[in-house]
Amino acid sequence: MSTAADMENEVRRLISEGNLRDAAIACDQLNQAHPESVSGWATASDLAMRVGEPAIAAQAADRAQPR
């Protein structure tokens, strides 16, 4: 299994290449594999805003808050 950091780096690479569809898939995989990763949820929020999904971004941002 990949680390959360490795998976997040892949998501960010895909975003930087403009491949938002694959980035969203990779980000979902990241957050399923590492639901405790605050950074992963913050990345999901950023990605959701980039694709015009503010409700999903808000949910992800809420999950990004340290508990």
C-alpha positions in Angstrom: 0.0 0.0 0.0 1.3 3.5 -0.8 1.7 6.1 1.8 -0.7 9.0 2.0 2.1 11.3 1.0 2.9 9.3 -2.1 -0.7 9.1 -3.1 -1.2 12.9 -2.5 1.9 13.6 -4.6 0.3 11.6 -7.5 -3.0 13.6 -7.1 -1.1 16.9 -7.2 0.9 15.7 -10.3 -2.3 14.9 -12.1 -3.8 18.3 -11.2 -0.7 20.1 -12.4 -1.0 18.2 -15.7 -4.7 19.3 -16.0 -5.9 15.7 -15.7 -8.6 16.5 -13.2 -10.7 13.4 -13.9 -7.8 11.0 -13.0 -6.9 13.3 -10.1 -10.4 13.0 -8.7 -10.2 9.2 -8.9 -6.7 9.2 -7.3 -7.9 11.6 -4.6 -10.9 9.3 -3.8 -8.5 6.4 -3.5 -6.2 8.4 -1.2 -9.1 9.4 1.1 -10.5 5.9 1.2 -7.1 4.4 2.0 -6.1 7.1 4.5 -9.2 8.7 5.9 -7.1 10.2 8.7 -5.0 12.3 6.3 -6.0 15.9 6.9 -3.9 16.9 3.9 -5.7 14.4 1.7 -9.0 15.9 2.6 -7.6 19.5 2.0 -6.5 18.3 -1.4 -9.9 16.9 -2.1 -11.5 20.3 -1.2 -9.1 22.2 -3.5 -9.8 19.8 -6.3 -13.6 20.0 -5.8 -13.4 23.8 -6.0 -11.4 23.6 -9.2 -14.1 21.5 -10.9 -16.9 23.7 -9.6 -18.3 21.5 -6.8 -18.5 23.8 -3.8 -20.7 21.5 -1.8 -18.3 18.7 -2.1 -15.4 21.1 -1.4 -17.1 22.2 1.9 -17.6 18.6 3.0 -14.0 17.7 2.3 -12.8 20.9 4.1 -14.9 19.8 7.1 -13.1 16.4 7.0 -9.8 18.3 6.8 -10.3 19.8 10.2 -8.1 18.1 12.8 -10.2 16.4 15.4 
